[in-house]
């Protein structure tokens, strides 16, 4: 049972929704428009902010996958 199941809150500053996903801090820093504390290894995002992160990093993630062939 991870932290998301236990009910951790979203790591974006000013958001108090419960987190639905966790991503690494380095991946979270790829989206410059989200104000998260990336000093932690894991960043927890609510549904709304995860959706924003996916849209902001779509091209970068596609390029990353293309590298692996």
FENQUIMO-V250236 format. One record per residue. N is the residue number from 1. RES is the residue in one letter. SS is DSSP state (helix for helix, strand for strand, loop for the rest). PSI is psi as a letter, one per 20 degrees, with the letter a starting at -180 (NA if undefined). Layout:
BEGIN
N_RES_SS_PSI + N_RES_SS_PSI
END
This chain:
BEGIN
1_X_loop_o + 2_X_loop_a + 3_X_helix_h + 4_X_helix_g + 5_X_helix_h + 6_X_helix_i + 7_X_loop_k + 8_X_loop_q + 9_X_strand_r + 10_X_loop_q + 11_X_loop_i + 12_X_strand_p + 13_X_loop_p + 14_X_loop_i + 15_X_loop_p + 16_X_loop_j + 17_X_loop_q + 18_X_strand_q + 19_X_loop_q + 20_X_loop_h + 21_X_strand_q + 22_X_strand_p + 23_X_strand_r + 24_X_strand_q + 25_X_helix_h + 26_X_helix_h + 27_X_helix_h + 28_X_helix_h + 29_X_loop_i + 30_X_loop_h + 31_X_loop_o + 32_X_loop_i + 33_X_loop_i + 34_X_loop_p + 35_X_loop_n + 36_X_strand_q + 37_X_loop_o + 38_X_loop_j + 39_X_loop_h + 40_X_loop_q + 41_X_loop_h + 42_X_strand_q + 43_X_strand_p + 44_X_strand_p + 45_X_strand_q + 46_X_loop_r + 47_X_helix_g + 48_X_helix_g + 49_X_helix_h + 50_X_helix_h + 51_X_helix_g + 52_X_helix_g + 53_X_helix_g + 54_X_helix_g + 55_X_helix_h + 56_X_helix_h + 57_X_loop_j + 58_X_helix_g + 59_X_helix_g + 60_X_helix_g + 61_X_helix_h + 62_X_helix_g + 63_X_helix_h + 64_X_helix_g + 65_X_helix_h + 66_X_helix_h + 67_X_helix_h + 68_X_loop_i + 69_X_loop_NA
END
